[in-house]
Amino acid sequence: MSKQKGNPASRIQDLQFFGEFGGVNPSIADSSTFTYLAGKTMGDVFEGTREGCYLYSRHTNPSTSYLGKAIAEMEYMKGAILAASGMGAITSTLLQLCNSGDEIISSRTIYGGTYAFLRNYLPKFNIKTKFVNATNLVQIENAITHKTKVIYCETMSNPLLEISDITAISVLAKEHKIKLVVDNTFTPMIFSPAKMGADVVIHSLTKFINGTSDTVGGAVCAAEDFIEKMIDVNSGSAMLLGPVMDSMRAASILKNIRTLHLRMKKHSENAQYLSEKFQDDGLRVIYPGLKNHPQHEIMKNTMNNGFGFGGMFVIDTKTREKANKLMEEMQKDNVGYLAVSLGFYKTLFCAPGSSTSSEISEAEQKDIGLSEGLIRFSVGLDDDIERTYRIIRKCMKKLQII
C-alpha cells in the first residue's frame, strides 16, 4: 500500500511489505530459479504474456522487487530495476536507449566511470557523446542534432557540485523528443527528478541510500513500459547483460532505506555547518547551501523541503601535495577515512582529480575547474560537528592551509 502524494520519506513510510510468515521484514528470496505447477505457465512467462510469476533471479525475484518498488516510490516512478552496481544501472540504461549512430549529450562534470564509458567505450558501438556545461541551456540546445537520443546529467555533479536545472532541461528534451536521464546519487530525497520532468532516474545504491559502505548496487527508475523493455528476454539490456543484484544485498538495502530521510538531514546539517565555517576561514569552498554558489537559488527553488542541501562539499587546498597531507592528517586524527565513495556514517574524503575523476584528462580537468588541490568531502553523521570542525581546522593550521 502506498499513497500517491507526500514527500519521498512519507512515500517510503507508507509502503507495507509483510514477510512470508508474517514478519515485519519481507522474507529473503534466496533462490536463483522458481518452480511452476504447469508447463504452460512457464511458457507464458517466457513469452511475456503471464504476469505475477517469477522466472529467474537474473530477471527479478521477490527480494529485488521489494527494493525496486521502494526506490520507485521514493522517486515518484512506476517501475524500477536493480543492478549489481551504479555503473551496471548506467550502462544498461544507455545501451537500451541508444543504437549505433546515435548521439548523447552529457554534462561535462560527471562521475569518472560514467565519463570513461561515454568517452572511451561507447564509440566502439558508433555512439558519440558531446560533453557540455549542463548548467548552460544554450550549450545543451546547440549540441542537439537529429541523432541525439539522450541528455544525461547528474542533479548534483560529481565532484564540482554543479546543480542542473532539471525542469528547464526536461522542457528542452521534450521539445526535441529526447530522453532525459538523470543520476540522482548525490541527492536522494533532496531532489525528485521525475517530478521535474526526467524520463529515467538512476542511483548508485552503494552511496547514501544504503549508507553503510558494505554493499555495491544500482537502480534504474522509469515508466513501467521502459522497465519492461529493459527486462525483455529477447532484447532487454538488463536481462541480456546480466547486471543482477543478489537477493541478500537487496534485503539489506531495503532495511537501510527506511532511515534514509533521517540520515540525509544529518549529512546536510553537518555539511552546511562545515562549509560555512571554512568559508569564513577564507578557504575556497564549494557547497550548494552557500549563497555564493552559482546555482544556490535554483536548488533552493526546486529541492524538496526538509532534507537540506546535501552531504557533500569541496574545498580547495591549491596543490595536490597539500591536499594529500591534509587528508593524511585528518585520517590520523580520526576525522574520517581517506577513501572514495560517499554516504557513510564516517566522513570520507578524497582528491577527485587523482581518484574518482582520474579518467578525465588533466587538460579537461583544468578546463572544467577541477584543480589538483580539491578535496571532496562526504560528511558523516557526527553528533558534535563543532568538535569535528576544530579538529580539521587544527590539521589545516598545522599545514598552513589557513
C-alpha positions in Angstrom: 0.0 0.0 0.0 1.3 3.4 -0.9 0.0 6.9 -1.2 0.3 9.0 -4.3 1.2 12.2 -2.5 3.6 13.3 0.2 7.3 13.8 0.3 9.8 11.0 -0.6 10.2 10.0 3.1 6.4 9.6 3.6 6.1 7.5 0.4 8.6 5.0 1.8 7.0 5.1 5.2 3.6 4.2 3.7 5.0 1.0 2.0 3.9 -2.1 3.7 5.7 -5.4 2.9 4.8 -8.4 5.1 7.1 -11.3 5.4 6.1 -14.7 4.1 5.4 -15.8 7.7 4.1 -12.5 9.0 7.5 -11.0 9.7 7.8 -7.2 9.7 10.6 -7.6 7.2 9.9 -9.4 3.9 11.4 -13.0 3.7 14.5 -13.1 1.6 14.1 -15.0 -1.7 17.4 -16.9 -1.5 16.8 -18.7 -4.8 18.1 -18.4 -8.3 15.2 -20.1 -10.0 11.5 -20.6 -9.4 9.1 -23.6 -9.9 5.8 -23.8 -11.8 2.8 -26.1 -11.4 2.1 -26.2 -15.1 4.4 -26.3 -18.1 2.2 -23.9 -20.0 2.7 -21.3 -17.2 6.5 -21.4 -17.8 6.0 -20.9 -21.5 3.6 -18.0 -20.9 6.1 -16.3 -18.7 8.9 -16.6 -21.2 6.6 -15.2 -23.9 5.7 -12.3 -21.6 2.0 -13.0 -21.6 1.8 -14.0 -17.9 2.4 -11.6 -15.0 2.9 -12.2 -11.3 5.2 -15.2 -11.7 9.0 -15.1 -11.1 11.1 -16.6 -13.8 14.8 -16.5 -12.8 16.7 -14.2 -10.5 18.7 -12.6 -13.3 15.3 -11.2 -14.4 13.9 -10.3 -11.0 12.9 -12.0 -7.7 10.7 -11.1 -4.7 13.6 -9.5 -2.8 14.8 -7.3 -5.6 11.1 -6.5 -6.4 10.5 -5.2 -2.9 13.5 -2.9 -3.0 12.7 -1.8 -6.6 9.2 -0.8 -5.5 10.5 1.2 -2.6 13.0 3.1 -4.7 10.4 3.7 -7.5 8.0 5.0 -4.9 10.7 7.4 -3.5 11.4 8.7 -7.0 7.7 9.1 -8.0 8.1 6.5 -10.7 6.0 3.5 -11.6 8.8 1.0 -12.2 12.4 0.1 -11.3 15.0 -2.5 -12.0 18.0 -3.2 -9.8 21.6 -3.7 -10.8 24.7 -5.0 -9.1 26.3 -1.6 -9.2 25.6 2.0 -10.2 27.7 1.6 -13.3 25.6 -1.5 -14.2 22.5 0.7 -13.9 24.0 3.5 -16.0 25.5 1.3 -18.8 22.4 -0.9 -19.3 20.2 2.2 -19.4 22.2 4.0 -22.1 22.6 0.8 -24.1 18.9 0.3 -24.0 18.2 3.8 -25.2 20.9 4.1 -27.9 21.8 2.3 -31.1 24.7 2.6 -33.5 24.8 6.1 -35.0 23.0 7.7 -32.1 24.4 10.6 -30.0 24.3 11.5 -26.3 24.6 14.9 -24.8 26.2 14.7 -21.4 27.2 17.0 -18.6 31.0 17.6 -18.7 31.2 17.1 -14.9 30.1 13.6 -14.0 31.4 10.6 -12.2 34.7 9.4 -13.7 33.4 5.9 -14.5 30.4 7.3 -16.4 32.7 9.7 -18.3 35.0 6.9 -19.3 32.0 4.8 -20.5 30.7 7.7 -22.6 34.1 8.9 -23.9 36.0 5.6 -24.4 33.7 2.7 -24.5 30.5 3.7 -26.4 32.5 4.8 -29.6 33.2 1.1 -30.2 29.4 0.9 -31.0 29.5 4.1 -33.0 27.7 6.0 -30.3 29.0 9.6 -29.9 28.9 11.8 -26.8 29.0 15.5 -26.7 30.1 17.0 -23.3 28.7 20.3 -22.4 28.2 22.6 -19.4 24.9 21.2 -18.1 24.2 24.5 -16.3 24.1 26.3 -19.6 20.9 25.6 -21.6 22.2 27.3 -24.7 25.2 24.9 -24.8 22.8 21.9 -24.5 20.5 23.2 -27.2 23.3 24.0 -29.6 24.6 20.4 -29.2 21.3 18.8 -30.2 21.1 17.2 -33.7 18.7 14.8 -35.3 20.9 11.9 -34.0 20.6 13.0 -30.3 18.7 10.3 -28.3 19.7 11.1 -24.7 20.6 14.1 -22.5 22.5 12.8 -19.5 23.3 14.7 -16.3 23.6 14.5 -12.5 21.3 16.5 -10.3 24.4 17.5 -8.3 27.5 16.9 -10.3 30.5 14.8 -9.2 32.8 16.3 -8.0 32.2 20.0 -8.6 28.6 20.0 -7.1 27.1 21.9 -10.0 23.3 21.9 -9.9 21.5 21.1 -13.2 18.1 22.8 -13.8 16.3 19.5 -14.5 13.0 21.3 -15.1 14.4 23.5 -17.8 16.4 20.7 -19.4 13.3 18.5 -19.4 11.4 21.1 -21.4 14.1 21.3 -23.9 14.4 17.4 -24.1 10.6 17.1 -24.7 10.6 19.7 -27.4 13.2 17.6 -29.3 11.7 14.2 -28.3 14.9 13.3 -26.5 15.0 11.1 -23.3 16.4 12.9 -20.2 18.4 10.5 -17.9 19.3 11.9 -14.5 21.7 10.4 -12.0 20.4 11.3 -8.5 23.0 9.5 -6.4 24.2 12.6 -4.5 20.8 13.9 -3.6 18.2 11.1 -2.8 15.1 12.6 -1.2 16.6 16.1 -1.7 15.6 16.1 -5.4 12.8 14.3 -7.2 13.9 14.4 -10.9 10.8 12.6 -12.2 8.6 15.4 -10.8 10.8 17.9 -12.6 10.4 16.0 -16.0 13.2 13.4 -16.1 12.3 10.2 -18.0 14.8 7.9 -16.2 16.3 8.4 -12.7 19.5 6.4 -11.8 21.0 5.7 -8.4 24.2 4.1 -7.2 22.7 2.4 -4.1 26.2 2.0 -2.8 26.2 5.5 -1.5 23.6 7.4 0.6 20.7 5.1 0.0 22.5 2.1 1.6 24.6 4.2 3.9 26.9 1.6 5.4 29.6 1.1 2.8 29.1 -2.6 2.8 27.2 -3.1 -0.5 27.5 -2.2 -4.1 24.3 -1.7 -6.1 22.4 0.4 -8.6 18.8 1.2 -9.6 17.0 2.4 -12.7 13.6 4.1 -12.1 11.3 4.8 -15.0 7.9 4.3 -16.5 6.8 0.6 -16.4 7.0 0.2 -20.2 10.7 1.2 -20.2 11.5 -1.2 -17.4 9.6 -4.0 -19.2 11.8 -3.3 -22.3 14.9 -3.5 -20.1 14.0 -6.9 -18.8 12.6 -8.3 -22.0 14.1 -11.8 -22.5 14.9 -11.2 -26.2 16.2 -7.6 -26.3 16.4 -6.1 -22.8 19.8 -4.8 -21.7 19.2 -5.5 -18.0 18.2 -9.1 -18.9 20.9 -9.9 -21.5 23.8 -8.1 -20.0 23.0 -9.6 -16.6 23.8 -6.8 -14.1 21.7 -8.6 -11.4 21.6 -7.7 -7.7 21.8 -10.5 -5.2 18.7 -11.0 -3.1 20.6 -10.8 0.2 22.0 -7.4 -0.8 18.6 -6.2 -1.8 17.1 -7.2 1.5 19.9 -5.4 3.3 19.5 -2.1 1.4 15.7 -2.3 1.9 16.2 -2.2 5.7 18.6 0.8 5.4 16.5 2.9 3.1 13.9 3.3 5.9 16.3 5.6 7.8 17.5 7.5 4.7 15.4 10.6 5.5 17.0 10.9 8.9 20.5 10.4 7.6 20.1 12.9 4.7 19.0 15.6 7.1 22.0 15.0 9.4 24.5 14.7 6.5 23.2 18.0 5.1 23.2 19.7 8.5 26.8 18.8 9.1 28.0 19.7 5.6 26.2 23.1 5.9 28.0 23.8 9.2 31.5 22.9 8.0 31.2 24.7 4.6 30.1 27.9 6.3 32.9 27.7 8.9 35.6 27.0 6.3 34.4 29.8 4.0 34.6 32.2 7.0 38.2 30.9 7.4 39.0 32.2 3.9 39.1 28.9 2.0 37.5 28.4 -1.4 34.5 26.2 -0.6 32.0 24.7 -3.0 28.7 23.8 -1.4 25.2 24.5 -2.9 23.9 25.6 0.5 26.2 28.6 0.4 24.6 31.8 -1.0 27.6 32.4 -3.3 27.2 29.0 -5.0 26.2 29.8 -8.7 23.1 27.5 -8.6 22.1 28.2 -4.9 18.8 29.8 -5.9 18.0 27.1 -8.5 18.5 24.4 -5.9 16.6 26.3 -3.2 13.6 26.7 -5.5 13.5 23.1 -6.9 14.6 20.9 -4.0 12.2 19.1 -1.6 11.9 20.9 1.7 13.4 19.5 4.9 16.4 17.5 3.7 19.0 20.3 3.3 21.5 20.9 0.5 23.3 17.6 0.7 26.1 15.9 2.5 28.9 16.7 0.0 31.2 19.7 -0.1 34.5 20.6 -1.7 37.5 22.7 -0.5 40.5 23.8 -2.5 43.9 23.5 -0.8 45.6 24.8 -4.0 48.1 22.0 -4.5 48.0 18.2 -4.7 50.7 18.0 -2.1 48.7 20.0 0.5 45.6 18.0 -0.3 47.3 14.7 0.3 49.0 15.9 3.5 45.7 17.3 4.9 43.8 14.1 4.2 46.5 12.0 5.8 46.4 14.3 8.9 42.6 14.2 9.1 42.7 10.4 8.9 45.4 10.2 11.6 43.2 12.5 13.9 40.2 10.3 13.2 38.1 12.9 11.3 37.3 10.1 8.9 38.8 8.0 6.2 40.9 8.7 3.1 38.7 6.7 0.8 36.5 7.1 -2.3 32.7 6.7 -2.2 30.2 8.6 0.0 27.2 8.4 2.2 29.0 6.5 5.1 28.4 7.3 8.8 32.0 8.4 9.0 33.3 11.3 6.9 35.1 10.2 3.7 37.5 12.4 1.7 39.5 12.1 -1.5 41.2 14.2 -4.1 38.9 13.6 -7.1 41.4 14.7 -9.7 43.6 11.7 -8.9 40.9 9.3 -7.9 37.2 9.4 -8.8 37.7 11.8 -11.7 41.1 10.5 -12.8 39.5 9.1 -16.1 39.2 12.8 -17.2 42.4 14.1 -18.8 44.4 16.8 -16.9 43.6 19.3 -19.7 39.9 18.7 -19.4 40.1 18.8 -15.6 41.7 22.2 -15.8 39.1 23.3 -18.3 36.1 22.4 -16.1 37.8 23.9 -13.0 38.8 20.7 -11.2 42.1 21.8 -9.7 44.6 19.3 -8.3 44.2 20.7 -4.8 40.5 20.0 -4.5 39.3 17.7 -1.7 35.8 16.2 -1.9 34.2 15.6 1.5 31.3 13.2 2.1 30.4 14.5 5.6 29.4 11.9 8.2 26.8 11.7 10.8 28.9 13.3 13.6 26.9 14.2 16.6 29.2 17.1 17.6 30.1 18.7 14.3 31.7 21.7 16.0 34.2 19.3 17.5 34.9 17.9 14.0 35.5 21.4 12.7 38.0 22.2 15.4 40.0 19.0 14.6 40.0 19.7 10.9 41.0 23.3 11.5 43.9 22.2 13.7 45.1 20.0 10.8 44.8 22.9 8.4 46.7 25.3 10.6 49.5 22.7 11.1 49.9 22.6 7.3 49.5 26.4 6.9 46.4 26.0 4.7 44.7 28.6 6.9 
